Amino acid sequence: MNLKTPPIESRLPAVGTTIFTVMSALAQEHGAVNLGQGFPDFDCDPKLIDAVDEAMRRGLNQYPPMTGVPALREAVAAKIETMYGHHYDPAGEVTITAGATQAILTAILAIVHPGDEVIVLDPCYDSYEPNIVLAGGRAVHVPLTPRSFRPDFDKIAAALSPRTRAIVVNTPHNPSATVWSAEDMRCLAALLRPTDVIVIADEVYEHMVYDGAQHQSIARFPELAARSFIVSSFGKTYHVTGWKVGYVAAPAALMAEFRKVHQFNVFTVNTPVQHAIAAYMADATPYLELPAFYQRKRDLFRAGLAATRFGILPSEGSYFQCVDYAAISDETEEAFCRRLTREIGVAAIPLSAFYPGGFEQRIVRFCFAKKDATLALALERLAKL
């Protein structure tokens, strides 16, 4: 018998195992404190668990509507309108997704055709370019200003072409923890005004903005909202990243195309979890208090880092902290992260992993969405450098 697996031509020939998987495995192997991958090591509110249990016991275990449980879409629309002043029709302009990563892929598949270009701002989350490639498009990489990670609108303008279909904007930003200002958003609106470019706004860290600043959602700017998909994540907001539930808000014409793809790549999302989140959202306190919750952790971590040899970069939003290790080592970022994990017992992520082909700045990213005891142990070990 001739047992033969036919060869295939890869749709993503340049993609291997992500640095997040690599560093998490290395952390486990060496018993390191994992400040690399971006997830909490603490539990969510028990009330949220109880709400899921209640929904399951009520028999809410079969397929929900393809677009999401109506009560949850209504809660999302109400939250956006209350916080950002823009009304989305929950029936035709909000869709519940299987996490933000699926939402971004679906948006790209819905609008990008072979030969189209999509601008991404480096350093950027590692799913963006593979999504664009799967749609037959080409990612056009525009660097954020090195070290400050502010948008350079002259460079973005230079990257626009008749083939530009979309731009992906991420604020608060992963990995740099910078936050776009209202003026940044106005500059983007002015730049795109004469074009038909669509914005895909990755706002998964929307409730993690610090020092009294406000998240400048695309929804605050009607001119941008009219051409944008806004993506967010319940997993990030409610400390349940493994539940993989998020949402998209967009004008009806864009959402109609989004749903055509959504119904065939995931169809719908976990029913009892949707009902539970809808009930939990009746109280806004958890997400309104999230900035203070994470700012305390950020400040605790930064205070500890001040006793180390790391240079501490600003952390305006998200739950990440970038540091400069130039005073410690001249290794590449990945080599430094591997040694940090093996010898010091703390895992981080090299910033170069968020650039095509890598771009070395001697900067690594830590995640501070951890228990205080976890952060204290990591800081104790980092002080040995």
URKA-V653090 format. One record per helix or strand of 2 or more residues. SS is the DSSP state (h for helix, s for strand). FROM is the first residue (numbers start at 1). TO is the last residue. If there is no record, write none. Layout:
SS;FROM;TO, SS;FROM;TO
//
This chain:
h;19;30, s;33;34, h;46;57, h;70;84, s;94;97, h;99;111, s;117;122, h;127;134, s;138;143, h;153;159, s;164;170, h;182;192, s;198;202, h;218;220, h;222;225, s;228;233, h;234;237, h;241;243, s;246;250, h;252;265, h;271;280, h;285;288, h;290;305, s;311;312, s;320;324, h;333;344, s;346;347, s;349;350, h;351;354, s;363;367, h;372;382
//
